[in-house]
Amino acid sequence: MSSWRSWHRPLSVFSAVMALGALVSAVGLVVDDRILLGAPIWAKPFKFSLSFTAYGLTLAWMLAQTTWGRRTGWWAGNVVVLTALVEMALVIGQVIRGKRSHFNAETAFDANLYTVMGLTVVALWAATLVIAVLLLRTRLADRATAWAIRGGVLIALVGAGLGFLMAQPTAEQRAAGNLDTADVIGAHSVGVPDGGPAMPLTGWSTTGGDLRIPHFVGMHALQLLPLLLIALVLLAPRIARLRDARVRLRLVRVATVGYAGLVALTTWQALRGQPLIRPDAATLMAAGVLLAGVAAGVRAALRTAPEPESVRTETEPASASKEFTA
């Protein structure tokens, strides 16, 4: 497997810039005591910078795995970099002005900035879709790696797409009947106004639904599914069953399906205006069914007996680990 030097360079540099942006935003959290919608004003650029750091690095690595349409992938990665930089510039610019960046229609200038931000998000999503298609067309020797990469990017696309639900007028905003003159159109929360009681660190609503939850969960499948496979490969020398490539493949499949179910569950919960930390009986029942299904899948995946010691070789774990070498 190629080294980190073959990763998509603009995305790698972009991730370094975003890591620096996270540090700058962290300083802003300490020295700037302004509050916007119940949260420190620098919290949004801090979280966005961290998220884009992980997003950019993961896509940079994934693009290095492609064997088909590499030039197209290079340009798609560049589009991700450009659009994400524009979005971050607008977010930070609004922080400096003391204004909210999302859903802001207070003035024509603010509305135009939000429109530009929306266009950059659409372009970023489309570029990621192109990368997903290239990954689907790429033949990877290790099937578990293929599942982790493809499952991660496809679920991340769904998670990113859920962000478009937030841009729609809420039921309360439509009922007010003044969308042409409203200062705010769209919201993170469902059933309650943005800026109410929230969870620490995440800022997710504790009194209503919050679409940022499935958005966050879905987008980070991009990192978590490949990281799961890395963990399985690292544990293979110590756990006999994990030395079987078929077992690792089955476990990754179960994790992918289970993760998709988690995105669906958190989306359903948020759309019903229900806080994450206060699930009702229906949500708990659905979560129980999902958990039981994943547990059954894991049990079935582990049923394959390991190869006898006499015929087992040490080459498989080592070769599998090469999928993730830097």
Backbone as numpy.savetxt, mean C-alpha at the origin, in Angstrom:
# Nx Ny Nz CAx CAy CAz Cx Cy Cz
20.17 -13.78 -9.45 19.32 -12.58 -9.45 20.20 -11.34 -9.45
19.82 -10.34 -10.20 20.63 -9.14 -10.35 20.74 -8.38 -9.03
21.81 -7.61 -8.90 22.07 -6.88 -7.67 21.23 -5.60 -7.63
21.34 -4.91 -6.49 20.57 -3.69 -6.30 20.96 -2.61 -7.31
22.15 -2.74 -7.89 22.59 -1.74 -8.88 21.73 -1.77 -10.14
21.02 -2.87 -10.36 20.16 -2.96 -11.54 18.74 -2.47 -11.26
18.47 -2.07 -10.02 17.14 -1.55 -9.70 16.90 -0.26 -10.49
15.63 0.06 -10.65 15.25 1.28 -11.37 15.83 2.48 -10.63
16.81 3.13 -11.26 17.56 4.17 -10.55 16.73 5.39 -10.17
15.90 5.94 -11.07 15.10 7.09 -10.65 14.21 6.79 -9.45
13.62 5.58 -9.41 12.79 5.21 -8.26 13.63 5.07 -6.99
14.84 4.55 -7.13 15.72 4.42 -5.97 16.10 5.79 -5.42
16.45 6.71 -6.33 16.79 8.07 -5.90 15.57 8.75 -5.29
14.42 8.55 -5.91 13.18 9.12 -5.38 12.93 8.64 -3.96
13.15 7.35 -3.69 12.94 6.82 -2.35 13.87 7.48 -1.34
15.12 7.73 -1.76 16.05 8.42 -0.87 15.57 9.84 -0.57
15.05 10.51 -1.60 14.51 11.87 -1.40 13.32 11.84 -0.46
12.45 10.83 -0.60 11.30 10.72 0.28 11.71 10.41 1.72
12.77 9.62 1.89 13.27 9.36 3.24 13.77 10.65 3.87
14.44 11.49 3.07 14.86 12.80 3.56 13.65 13.66 3.88
12.61 13.57 3.03 11.38 14.32 3.29 10.72 13.90 4.60
10.81 12.62 4.92 10.26 12.14 6.19 11.02 12.76 7.37
12.34 12.89 7.22 13.12 13.51 8.29 12.75 14.98 8.46
12.60 15.68 7.33 12.21 17.09 7.39 10.84 17.24 8.03
9.92 16.36 7.65 8.57 16.41 8.23 8.60 16.09 9.71
9.48 15.18 10.12 9.60 14.86 11.54 10.06 16.08 12.33
10.99 16.84 11.73 11.42 18.09 12.37 10.23 19.05 12.46
9.44 19.11 11.37 8.26 19.97 11.39 7.29 19.59 12.49
7.15 18.30 12.75 6.27 17.85 13.83 6.74 18.36 15.19
8.06 18.50 15.32 8.61 18.93 16.61 8.55 20.45 16.77
8.89 21.19 15.71 9.05 22.64 15.86 7.81 23.44 15.46
6.87 22.82 14.75 5.67 23.53 14.29 4.46 22.97 15.04
3.86 23.80 15.88 2.77 23.31 16.72 1.38 23.53 16.11
1.33 23.88 14.83 0.02 24.09 14.22 -0.75 22.77 14.11
-2.06 22.89 14.29 -2.96 21.74 14.21 -3.95 21.97 13.07
-4.15 20.94 12.25 -5.10 21.02 11.14 -6.01 19.79 11.20
-7.29 20.04 11.32 -8.28 18.96 11.42 -7.94 17.98 12.55
-7.52 18.52 13.67 -7.28 17.72 14.85 -5.96 16.98 14.87
-5.09 17.19 13.88 -3.81 16.49 13.81 -2.69 17.50 13.56
-1.46 17.20 14.00 -0.32 18.08 13.68 -0.23 18.30 12.18
0.02 19.51 11.77 -0.07 19.85 10.36 0.97 19.12 9.51
2.09 18.71 10.13 3.14 18.01 9.39 2.94 16.49 9.40
1.86 16.01 9.99 1.63 14.56 10.05 1.41 13.97 8.66
0.64 14.66 7.82 0.36 14.13 6.48 1.62 14.00 5.63
2.45 15.06 5.48 3.66 14.86 4.68 4.60 13.82 5.28
4.61 13.68 6.61 5.45 12.67 7.23 5.01 11.27 6.81
3.70 11.01 6.91 3.19 9.68 6.55 3.31 9.43 5.06
3.04 10.44 4.24 3.17 10.28 2.79 4.62 9.99 2.40
5.57 10.68 3.05 6.98 10.47 2.72 7.42 9.05 3.06
7.01 8.55 4.21 7.36 7.18 4.58 6.74 6.18 3.61
5.48 6.41 3.27 4.79 5.50 2.37 5.45 5.49 0.99
5.78 6.66 0.48 6.42 6.74 -0.84 7.83 6.15 -0.82
8.53 6.23 0.30 9.85 5.61 0.41 9.75 4.11 0.17
8.82 3.47 0.88 8.64 2.03 0.72 8.10 1.68 -0.66
7.17 2.49 -1.15 6.55 2.25 -2.46 7.60 2.31 -3.57
8.43 3.36 -3.54 9.43 3.53 -4.58 10.48 2.43 -4.57
10.96 2.06 -3.40 11.97 1.01 -3.31 11.43 -0.33 -3.81
10.20 -0.63 -3.44 9.62 -1.90 -3.85 9.45 -1.96 -5.36
8.92 -0.89 -5.95 8.77 -0.89 -7.40 10.12 -0.91 -8.11
11.12 -0.25 -7.54 12.46 -0.27 -8.14 13.00 -1.69 -8.19
12.80 -2.44 -7.12 13.24 -3.84 -7.10 12.41 -4.69 -8.06
11.09 -4.50 -8.05 10.24 -5.31 -8.92 10.54 -5.10 -10.39
10.82 -3.86 -10.77 11.13 -3.59 -12.18 12.42 -4.28 -12.61
13.33 -4.50 -11.66 14.56 -5.21 -11.99 14.31 -6.69 -12.27
13.14 -7.20 -11.89 12.82 -8.61 -12.12 12.18 -8.83 -13.49
11.75 -7.77 -14.15 11.03 -7.93 -15.41 11.97 -8.39 -16.52
11.45 -9.22 -17.38 12.22 -9.69 -18.54 11.52 -9.34 -19.85
10.41 -8.65 -19.75 9.61 -8.30 -20.93 9.19 -6.84 -20.82
9.38 -6.08 -21.91 8.98 -4.68 -21.92 9.74 -3.82 -20.93
11.05 -4.05 -20.82 11.82 -3.34 -19.81 11.88 -1.84 -20.07
11.91 -1.45 -21.33 11.93 -0.02 -21.64 10.62 0.64 -21.23
9.51 -0.05 -21.51 8.21 0.45 -21.06 8.16 0.57 -19.55
8.71 -0.44 -18.86 8.75 -0.39 -17.41 9.59 0.76 -16.89
10.71 1.04 -17.59 11.56 2.16 -17.17 10.78 3.47 -17.23
10.05 3.67 -18.32 9.27 4.91 -18.45 8.12 4.95 -17.45
7.48 3.79 -17.20 6.40 3.77 -16.21 6.93 4.13 -14.83
8.13 3.64 -14.49 8.74 4.01 -13.22 9.02 5.50 -13.14
9.44 6.08 -14.25 9.68 7.53 -14.27 8.40 8.32 -14.06
7.30 7.82 -14.61 6.01 8.49 -14.41 5.62 8.44 -12.93
5.86 7.30 -12.28 5.59 7.20 -10.85 6.40 8.24 -10.09
7.67 8.37 -10.42 8.54 9.34 -9.74 8.01 10.76 -9.94
7.73 11.14 -11.18 7.31 12.50 -11.48 6.00 12.85 -10.80
5.01 11.96 -10.92 3.69 12.27 -10.34 3.75 12.29 -8.82
4.52 11.40 -8.23 4.62 11.39 -6.77 5.32 12.65 -6.26
6.34 13.10 -6.98 7.02 14.33 -6.58 6.08 15.53 -6.65
5.27 15.59 -7.71 4.30 16.69 -7.82 3.31 16.63 -6.66
2.81 15.44 -6.37 1.85 15.32 -5.27 2.47 15.75 -3.95
3.70 15.32 -3.67 4.34 15.69 -2.42 4.61 17.19 -2.36
4.96 17.80 -3.49 5.20 19.25 -3.51 3.92 20.00 -3.17
2.78 19.52 -3.69 1.51 20.17 -3.40 1.11 19.98 -1.94
1.33 18.78 -1.41 1.00 18.53 0.00 1.82 19.44 0.91
3.13 19.50 0.67 3.99 20.32 1.52 3.70 21.80 1.32
3.41 22.20 0.07 3.06 23.60 -0.18 1.83 24.03 0.60
0.84 23.17 0.65 -0.37 23.50 1.41 -0.10 23.51 2.91
0.80 22.66 3.38 1.18 22.69 4.79 1.81 24.04 5.12
2.70 24.50 4.27 3.35 25.79 4.50 2.31 26.91 4.54
1.29 26.80 3.69 0.22 27.82 3.68 -0.77 27.64 4.82
-0.67 26.52 5.53 -1.61 26.26 6.61 -2.96 25.78 6.13
-3.00 25.20 4.93 -4.26 24.75 4.33 -4.27 23.23 4.19
-5.46 22.67 4.16 -5.57 21.25 3.87 -5.32 21.03 2.38
-4.68 19.92 2.05 -4.37 19.65 0.65 -5.47 18.85 -0.03
-6.10 17.94 0.69 -7.11 17.07 0.09 -8.52 17.62 0.32
-9.35 17.49 -0.71 -10.78 17.84 -0.66 -11.01 19.34 -0.48
-10.00 20.16 -0.75 -10.09 21.59 -0.48 -10.65 22.33 -1.69
-11.83 22.92 -1.52 -12.43 23.74 -2.57 -12.76 25.13 -2.03
-12.01 25.54 -1.00 -12.29 26.81 -0.32 -12.13 27.99 -1.27
-11.09 27.98 -2.09 -10.87 29.03 -3.08 -10.61 28.35 -4.43
-10.66 29.15 -5.49 -10.38 28.61 -6.82 -8.95 28.07 -6.89
-8.02 28.75 -6.22 -6.63 28.31 -6.21 -6.50 26.95 -5.53
-7.12 26.82 -4.36 -7.07 25.54 -3.64 -7.73 24.43 -4.45
-8.85 24.74 -5.07 -9.55 23.73 -5.88 -8.70 23.29 -7.06
-8.00 24.22 -7.68 -7.14 23.88 -8.81 -5.96 23.01 -8.37
-5.40 23.33 -7.21 -4.31 22.51 -6.68 -4.79 21.08 -6.43
-5.98 20.96 -5.87 -6.52 19.62 -5.59 -6.82 18.87 -6.89
-7.26 19.60 -7.91 -7.50 18.96 -9.21 -6.20 18.41 -9.79
-5.13 19.21 -9.72 -3.82 18.75 -10.19 -3.38 17.52 -9.41
-3.60 17.56 -8.10 -3.23 16.42 -7.27 -4.00 15.17 -7.70
-5.28 15.33 -8.00 -6.08 14.20 -8.46 -5.57 13.63 -9.77
-5.15 14.50 -10.67 -4.61 14.04 -11.95 -3.30 13.28 -11.77
-2.46 13.75 -10.84 -1.21 13.03 -10.59 -1.47 11.65 -10.01
-2.49 11.53 -9.15 -2.83 10.23 -8.57 -3.30 9.26 -9.66
-4.12 9.77 -10.58 -4.60 8.92 -11.68 -3.43 8.45 -12.52
-2.51 9.36 -12.84 -1.35 8.99 -13.65 -0.46 7.99 -12.92
-0.26 8.20 -11.62 0.55 7.28 -10.83 -0.08 5.89 -10.81
-1.39 5.84 -10.63 -2.10 4.54 -10.61 -1.96 3.85 -11.97
-2.11 4.60 -13.06 -2.00 4.02 -14.39 -0.59 3.49 -14.64
0.43 4.22 -14.18 1.81 3.77 -14.36 2.06 2.49 -13.58
1.50 2.41 -12.38 1.65 1.19 -11.59 0.92 0.03 -12.25
-0.20 0.31 -12.89 -0.91 -0.74 -13.64 -0.03 -1.28 -14.77
0.66 -0.39 -15.47 1.57 -0.82 -16.54 2.64 -1.74 -15.97
3.21 -1.36 -14.82 4.22 -2.19 -14.18 3.64 -3.55 -13.79
2.40 -3.55 -13.31 1.75 -4.81 -12.94 1.61 -5.73 -14.15
1.22 -5.16 -15.29 1.07 -5.96 -16.50 2.41 -6.57 -16.90
3.47 -5.78 -16.81 4.80 -6.29 -17.15 5.20 -7.42 -16.22
4.88 -7.29 -14.94 5.20 -8.35 -13.98 4.38 -9.60 -14.24
3.14 -9.43 -14.69 2.32 -10.58 -15.03 2.87 -11.32 -16.25
3.51 -10.57 -17.14 4.07 -11.18 -18.35 5.46 -11.78 -18.13
6.09 -11.43 -17.01 7.45 -11.89 -16.74 7.43 -13.31 -16.18
8.28 -14.16 -16.71 8.42 -15.53 -16.22 9.50 -15.56 -15.15
9.08 -15.91 -13.92 10.03 -16.02 -12.81 10.24 -17.49 -12.47
11.50 -17.86 -12.24 11.81 -19.26 -12.00 11.14 -19.78 -10.74
11.11 -18.97 -9.70 10.50 -19.39 -8.43 9.03 -18.98 -8.41
8.13 -19.97 -8.35 6.69 -19.68 -8.44 6.18 -18.93 -7.23
6.74 -19.19 -6.06 6.31 -18.46 -4.87 6.67 -16.99 -4.99
7.85 -16.70 -5.54 8.25 -15.31 -5.77 7.29 -14.63 -6.74
6.92 -15.36 -7.80 5.99 -14.80 -8.77 4.65 -14.47 -8.12
4.16 -15.36 -7.28 2.88 -15.11 -6.60 2.98 -13.90 -5.66
4.07 -13.82 -4.91 4.23 -12.72 -3.95 4.29 -11.38 -4.66
5.06 -11.32 -5.76 5.20 -10.06 -6.49 3.89 -9.68 -7.17
3.31 -10.62 -7.91 2.09 -10.31 -8.65 0.91 -10.05 -7.72
0.77 -10.89 -6.70 -0.31 -10.65 -5.74 -0.16 -9.32 -5.04
1.09 -8.99 -4.65 1.32 -7.73 -3.96 0.97 -6.52 -4.80
1.40 -6.52 -6.07 1.16 -5.35 -6.91 -0.32 -5.24 -7.29
-1.00 -6.36 -7.51 -2.42 -6.29 -7.87 -3.27 -5.82 -6.70
-3.00 -6.32 -5.51 -3.75 -5.87 -4.33 -3.43 -4.40 -4.05
-2.18 -4.01 -4.26 -1.81 -2.60 -4.06 -2.57 -1.70 -5.02
-2.78 -2.15 -6.24 -3.57 -1.37 -7.19 -5.00 -1.17 -6.70
-5.58 -2.24 -6.15 -6.93 -2.13 -5.60 -6.94 -1.15 -4.43
-5.94 -1.29 -3.54 -5.86 -0.39 -2.40 -5.71 1.05 -2.81
-4.86 1.30 -3.80 -4.69 2.67 -4.29 -5.98 3.17 -4.92
-6.67 2.29 -5.64 -7.93 2.69 -6.28 -9.01 3.07 -5.28
-8.93 2.51 -4.07 -9.92 2.86 -3.05 -9.82 4.34 -2.66
-8.66 4.92 -2.93 -8.52 6.35 -2.63 -9.50 7.20 -3.42
-9.91 6.72 -4.60 -10.85 7.49 -5.40 -12.22 7.60 -4.73
-12.56 6.65 -3.85 -13.82 6.74 -3.12 -13.84 7.95 -2.20
-12.68 8.32 -1.68 -12.61 9.46 -0.77 -12.88 10.78 -1.48
-12.58 10.82 -2.77 -12.74 12.07 -3.53 -14.19 12.35 -3.88
-15.07 11.37 -3.69 -16.48 11.57 -4.00 -17.17 12.35 -2.89
-18.16 13.18 -3.22 -18.91 13.88 -2.16 -19.55 12.88 -1.21
-19.51 13.17 0.07 -20.13 12.29 1.05 -21.65 12.43 0.99
-22.34 11.52 1.64 -23.81 11.58 1.67 -24.27 12.88 2.31
-23.57 13.33 3.35 -23.94 14.57 4.02 -23.71 15.78 3.11
-22.62 15.75 2.34 -22.34 16.86 1.43 -23.36 16.91 0.30
-23.76 15.75 -0.21 -24.79 15.74 -1.26 -26.13 16.20 -0.71
-26.43 15.82 0.53 -27.70 16.20 1.12 -27.78 17.71 1.35
-26.63 18.32 1.60 -26.61 19.77 1.83 -26.96 20.53 0.55
-26.69 19.92 -0.61 -27.10 20.51 -1.88 -26.34 21.74 -2.30
-25.13 21.93 -1.79 -24.37 23.14 -2.16 -22.97 22.78 -2.66
-22.89 21.74 -3.46 -21.59 21.27 -3.92 -20.86 22.32 -4.74
-21.60 23.18 -5.41 -20.95 24.21 -6.24 -20.26 25.28 -5.40
-20.69 25.44 -4.18 -20.11 26.48 -3.32 -19.46 25.94 -2.06
-19.45 24.62 -1.90 -18.89 24.01 -0.68 -17.39 24.23 -0.60
-16.88 24.39 0.61 -15.45 24.54 0.84 -14.71 23.21 0.80
-15.45 22.13 1.08 -14.83 20.80 1.13 -15.71 19.83 0.34
-15.10 19.05 -0.54 -15.82 18.02 -1.30 -15.02 16.73 -1.19
-15.63 15.74 -0.54 -14.94 14.48 -0.29 -14.49 14.41 1.16
-14.08 13.22 1.59 -13.66 13.04 2.98 -12.96 11.70 3.16
-12.14 11.63 4.21 -11.56 10.35 4.59 -12.57 9.50 5.34
-13.37 10.17 6.17 -14.27 9.48 7.09 -15.63 9.22 6.45
-16.33 8.24 6.99 -17.67 7.90 6.53 -18.61 7.97 7.72
-19.65 8.81 7.59 -20.63 8.93 8.65 -20.33 9.99 9.68
-19.11 10.50 9.70 -18.71 11.55 10.63 -17.80 12.52 9.89
-17.70 13.77 10.35 -16.81 14.72 9.68 -15.34 14.36 9.91
-14.49 14.72 8.97 -13.05 14.59 9.18 -12.63 15.49 10.33
-11.59 15.07 11.04 -11.04 15.90 12.12 -11.58 15.57 13.48
-12.42 14.54 13.62 -12.94 14.15 14.92 -11.96 13.29 15.69
-12.44 12.66 16.77 -11.57 11.78 17.57 -10.91 10.72 16.69
-9.62 10.49 16.92 -8.86 9.62 16.02 -7.87 8.77 16.80
-7.43 7.69 16.18 -6.42 6.82 16.75 -5.07 7.53 16.74
-4.23 7.28 17.75 -2.89 7.89 17.74 -2.07 7.34 16.59
-1.13 8.12 16.12 -0.19 7.78 15.04 -0.88 7.72 13.68
-1.88 6.85 13.53 -2.52 6.71 12.22 -3.47 7.85 11.90
-4.15 8.39 12.92 -5.13 9.43 12.70 -6.46 8.90 12.19
-6.67 7.58 12.20 -7.92 7.00 11.72 -9.04 7.26 12.71
-10.22 7.52 12.19 -11.37 7.88 13.01 -11.73 6.77 13.99
-12.10 7.18 15.20 -12.58 6.24 16.21 -14.08 6.36 16.43
-14.74 7.20 15.64 -16.19 7.39 15.79 -16.96 7.04 14.53
-16.29 6.85 13.42 -16.96 6.51 12.16 -16.05 5.66 11.29
-16.53 5.36 10.09 -15.70 4.61 9.15 -14.58 5.47 8.63
-13.51 4.84 8.15 -12.38 5.59 7.63 -11.81 4.84 6.44
-11.93 5.42 5.25 -11.47 4.76 4.02 -9.96 4.73 3.89
-9.26 5.47 4.75 -7.81 5.40 4.72 -7.31 4.02 5.18
-8.14 3.31 5.94 -7.70 2.01 6.47 -7.54 0.98 5.35
-8.59 0.69 4.54 -8.36 -0.26 3.44 -7.38 0.27 2.40
-7.34 1.60 2.23 -6.37 2.21 1.33 -4.95 1.87 1.77
-4.68 2.04 3.06 -3.37 1.74 3.63 -3.06 0.25 3.57
-4.00 -0.57 4.03 -3.79 -2.02 4.05 -3.52 -2.54 2.64
-4.34 -2.10 1.69 -4.18 -2.58 0.32 -2.86 -2.18 -0.29
-2.48 -0.93 -0.16 -1.25 -0.45 -0.81 -0.01 -1.16 -0.28
-0.01 -1.52 1.00 1.19 -2.11 1.57 1.27 -3.62 1.39
0.32 -4.19 0.64 0.52 -5.57 0.18 1.75 -5.63 -0.71
2.07 -4.52 -1.34 3.23 -4.44 -2.23 4.51 -4.84 -1.51
4.60 -4.48 -0.22 5.79 -4.83 0.56 5.58 -6.11 1.39
4.40 -6.27 1.96 4.22 -7.32 2.96 4.22 -8.72 2.38
3.66 -8.92 1.20 3.66 -10.28 0.63 5.08 -10.73 0.23
5.87 -9.88 -0.46 7.27 -10.29 -0.68 8.05 -10.49 0.61
7.79 -9.65 1.64 8.48 -9.81 2.91 8.12 -11.14 3.57
6.87 -11.56 3.42 6.47 -12.86 3.96 7.29 -13.96 3.31
7.44 -13.91 2.00 8.21 -14.94 1.32 9.68 -14.91 1.75
10.22 -13.71 1.93 11.59 -13.61 2.42 11.72 -14.32 3.76
10.73 -14.09 4.65 10.75 -14.74 5.95 10.69 -16.26 5.82
9.86 -16.76 4.92 9.76 -18.21 4.72 11.08 -18.79 4.23
11.74 -18.08 3.31 13.02 -18.54 2.78 14.07 -18.55 3.88
14.10 -17.51 4.71 15.08 -17.43 5.78 14.86 -18.50 6.84
13.60 -18.88 7.04 13.28 -19.91 8.03 13.46 -21.33 7.50
13.59 -21.46 6.17 13.67 -22.79 5.56 14.78 -23.66 6.12
16.00 -23.14 6.37 17.04 -24.01 6.92 16.71 -24.56 8.31
15.80 -23.88 9.04 15.47 -24.30 10.40 14.17 -25.09 10.48
13.28 -24.91 9.52 11.98 -25.59 9.54 11.90 -26.48 8.31
11.86 -27.77 8.54 11.98 -28.73 7.44 10.91 -28.54 6.38
9.69 -28.32 6.79 8.60 -28.22 5.80 8.79 -27.04 4.85
9.40 -25.98 5.33 9.57 -24.79 4.48 10.67 -24.98 3.45
11.43 -26.07 3.55 12.43 -26.33 2.51 11.78 -26.81 1.22
10.53 -27.21 1.32 9.78 -27.67 0.14 9.21 -26.44 -0.58
9.63 -26.24 -1.82 9.17 -25.08 -2.59 7.65 -25.10 -2.75
7.05 -26.30 -2.80 5.60 -26.39 -2.95 4.89 -25.84 -1.72
5.45 -26.10 -0.54 4.86 -25.59 0.70 4.93 -24.07 0.72
6.07 -23.50 0.35 6.19 -22.04 0.34 5.21 -21.43 -0.64
5.05 -22.06 -1.80 4.11 -21.55 -2.79 2.69 -21.57 -2.23
2.31 -22.66 -1.59 0.95 -22.75 -1.04 0.72 -21.72 0.06
1.72 -21.52 0.90 1.58 -20.53 1.97 1.44 -19.11 1.41
2.19 -18.81 0.37 2.08 -17.49 -0.24 0.71 -17.32 -0.89
0.20 -18.37 -1.52 -1.14 -18.29 -2.10 -2.19 -18.03 -1.03
-2.08 -18.75 0.08 -3.04 -18.55 1.18 -2.95 -17.12 1.70
-1.72 -16.63 1.88 -1.53 -15.27 2.38 -2.10 -14.24 1.41
-1.92 -14.46 0.12 -2.43 -13.52 -0.88 -3.95 -13.46 -0.85
-4.58 -14.62 -0.82 -6.05 -14.66 -0.77 -6.55 -14.06 0.55
-5.89 -14.41 1.64 -6.29 -13.87 2.93 -6.12 -12.38 3.01
-5.04 -11.87 2.43 -4.79 -10.42 2.44 -5.84 -9.69 1.62
-6.19 -10.27 0.47 -7.26 -9.67 -0.34 -8.56 -9.65 0.44
-8.83 -10.71 1.20 -10.02 -10.75 2.04 -9.99 -9.68 3.11
-8.81 -9.40 3.68 -8.68 -8.35 4.69 -8.98 -6.98 4.10
-8.50 -6.73 2.88 -8.80 -5.46 2.22 -10.31 -5.32 2.00
-10.94 -6.40 1.55 -12.39 -6.37 1.34 -13.12 -6.13 2.65
-12.69 -6.80 3.72 -13.35 -6.66 5.01 -13.24 -5.24 5.56
-12.03 -4.66 5.51 -11.86 -3.30 6.05 -12.59 -2.27 5.18
-12.70 -2.54 3.89 -13.46 -1.63 3.02 -14.94 -1.68 3.37
-15.47 -2.89 3.53 -16.87 -3.07 3.90 -17.17 -2.40 5.25
-16.29 -2.58 6.20 -16.48 -1.97 7.51 -16.47 -0.45 7.42
-15.52 0.11 6.67 -15.43 1.57 6.55 -16.65 2.15 5.85
-17.10 1.52 4.79 -18.25 2.04 4.03 -19.53 2.02 4.85
-19.58 1.19 5.87 -20.76 1.16 6.75 -20.64 2.17 7.89
-19.60 3.01 7.83 -19.44 4.05 8.85 -19.03 3.52 10.20
-18.31 2.40 10.20 -17.97 1.71 11.45 -16.49 1.88 11.77
-16.14 2.34 12.97 -14.73 2.48 13.33 -14.02 1.13 13.36
-12.75 1.14 13.03 -11.97 -0.09 13.03 -11.97 -0.75 14.40
-11.89 0.04 15.46 -11.76 -0.51 16.81 -13.10 -0.84 17.45
-14.19 -0.62 16.73 -15.52 -0.93 17.27 -16.33 -1.74 16.27
-15.89 -2.95 15.96 -16.61 -3.77 15.00 -17.92 -4.29 15.58
-18.95 -4.39 14.74 -20.21 -4.97 15.20 -20.18 -6.48 15.00
-21.30 -7.12 15.32 -21.35 -8.58 15.25 -21.10 -9.09 13.84
-21.64 -8.39 12.84 -21.46 -8.84 11.45 -19.99 -8.77 11.04
-19.31 -7.70 11.44 -17.89 -7.56 11.11 -17.07 -8.63 11.82
-17.38 -8.87 13.10 -16.65 -9.89 13.85 -16.88 -11.28 13.24
-18.10 -11.54 12.80 -18.38 -12.84 12.19 -17.60 -12.99 10.88
-17.59 -11.94 10.07 -16.85 -11.99 8.80 -15.36 -12.16 9.06
-14.84 -11.46 10.07 -13.43 -11.59 10.41 -13.11 -13.00 10.89
-14.03 -13.58 11.65 -13.84 -14.95 12.12 -13.80 -15.95 10.98
-14.71 -15.76 10.01 -14.73 -16.65 8.84 -13.43 -16.51 8.06
-12.97 -15.26 7.87 -11.72 -15.04 7.15 -10.55 -15.68 7.88
-10.47 -15.49 9.20 -9.38 -16.05 9.98 -9.40 -17.57 9.94
-10.60 -18.15 10.04 -10.71 -19.61 9.98 -10.29 -20.13 8.61
-10.67 -19.42 7.56 -10.28 -19.84 6.22 -8.77 -19.80 6.03
-8.13 -18.73 6.54 -6.68 -18.63 6.42 -6.00 -19.73 7.23
-6.50 -19.98 8.44 -5.92 -21.03 9.27 -6.04 -22.40 8.60
-7.21 -22.66 8.00 -7.39 -23.93 7.30 -6.46 -24.02 6.09
-6.29 -22.91 5.40 -5.39 -22.90 4.25 -3.95 -23.15 4.66
-3.51 -22.54 5.76 -2.15 -22.75 6.25 -1.95 -24.22 6.64
-2.94 -24.78 7.33 -2.84 -26.18 7.73 -2.73 -27.09 6.51
-3.55 -26.81 5.50 -3.50 -27.64 4.29 -2.16 -27.46 3.56
-1.64 -26.24 3.56 -0.37 -25.98 2.87 0.79 -26.72 3.52
0.72 -26.90 4.83 1.81 -27.53 5.56 1.73 -29.05 5.56
0.68 -29.61 4.95 0.53 -31.06 4.97 1.58 -31.80 4.16
2.13 -31.14 3.15 3.14 -31.79 2.32 4.34 -32.15 3.19
4.66 -33.41 3.23 5.77 -33.87 4.06 7.09 -33.42 3.45
8.08 -33.10 4.30 9.40 -32.73 3.78 10.08 -33.92 3.14
11.01 -33.64 2.24 11.76 -34.72 1.60 12.61 -35.44 2.62
12.85 -36.75 2.43 13.74 -37.48 3.33 15.12 -36.83 3.37
15.77 -36.93 4.52 17.08 -36.30 4.70 18.09 -36.80 3.68
17.93 -38.05 3.26 18.90 -38.64 2.37 18.87 -38.05 0.97
17.69 -37.50 0.57 17.59 -36.97 -0.79 17.49 -35.46 -0.82
17.35 -34.85 0.36 17.23 -33.40 0.41 18.57 -32.75 0.11
18.54 -31.71 -0.64 19.77 -30.98 -0.92 19.68 -29.61 -0.30
20.81 -28.96 -0.19 20.84 -27.63 0.40 20.74 -26.54 -0.64
20.63 -26.92 -1.90 20.67 -25.90 -2.95 19.37 -25.14 -3.06
18.24 -25.78 -2.72 16.96 -25.11 -2.95 16.77 -23.86 -2.12
16.98 -23.92 -0.75 16.83 -22.68 0.01 17.79 -21.60 -0.46
19.02 -22.01 -0.79 19.98 -20.99 -1.23 19.56 -20.36 -2.53
19.08 -21.19 -3.48 18.67 -20.62 -4.76 17.44 -19.77 -4.62
16.53 -20.18 -3.71 15.33 -19.37 -3.50 15.69 -18.02 -2.90
16.67 -18.05 -1.98 17.02 -16.78 -1.34 17.63 -15.79 -2.32
18.18 -16.29 -3.44 18.75 -15.39 -4.42 17.71 -14.48 -5.03
16.42 -14.86 -4.92 15.37 -14.00 -5.47 15.36 -12.65 -4.76
15.94 -12.58 -3.56 15.80 -11.37 -2.76 17.14 -10.75 -2.42
18.20 -11.19 -3.09 19.49 -10.61 -2.79 19.57 -9.20 -3.32
20.32 -8.38 -2.61 20.45 -6.98 -3.02 21.59 -6.82 -3.99
